Amino acid sequence: MKQRLLVMNGQRIVQHEQEGQWQNDKVDRAGTVKPGIYNLYLASQADKNKTHDGVILYADKESVFQQVGKSFIKHARSDFDKVPESGSNASIRYDQGRAVASVLAAHLSRGLSR
């Protein structure tokens, strides 16, 4: 099933494709996820031998979707003891088959440095 996430006007809309049309599944607050269209169906399965750093986009009953660079990674929700919050910048690594998430500090800047 094709699934995507639309973030606009402060809303997060989860949709699935049915007979060539996108149908809304869930609408809620976007939180800190940046506006855009995220094609979750393009997500690749997480490589448990790597560390994945990026923004948590969405979590459902089965998966946790993370944007790493311009690509999407899908983690099994059952691998987490505690799922990271949507919109958080997280580093996810695997330790003995379990996902361990660490929230990364946001890089803040005050403009030009001299």
PETASUL-V450924 format. One record per residue. SS is DSSP state (alpha for helix, beta for strand, coil for the rest). Layout:
SS
SS
This chain:
coil
coil
beta
beta
beta
beta
beta
beta
coil
coil
beta
beta
beta
beta
beta
beta
beta
beta
coil
coil
beta
beta
beta
beta
beta
beta
beta
beta
beta
coil
coil
coil
coil
coil
coil
beta
beta
beta
coil
alpha
alpha
alpha
coil
beta
beta
coil
coil
coil
coil
coil
coil
beta
beta
beta
beta
beta
beta
beta
beta
coil
coil
coil
beta
beta
beta
beta
beta
beta
coil
coil
beta
beta
beta
beta
beta
beta
alpha
alpha
alpha
beta
coil
coil
coil
coil
coil
coil
coil
coil
beta
beta
beta
beta
beta
beta
beta
coil
coil
beta
beta
beta
beta
beta
beta
coil
coil
coil
coil
coil
coil
coil
coil
coil
coil
coil
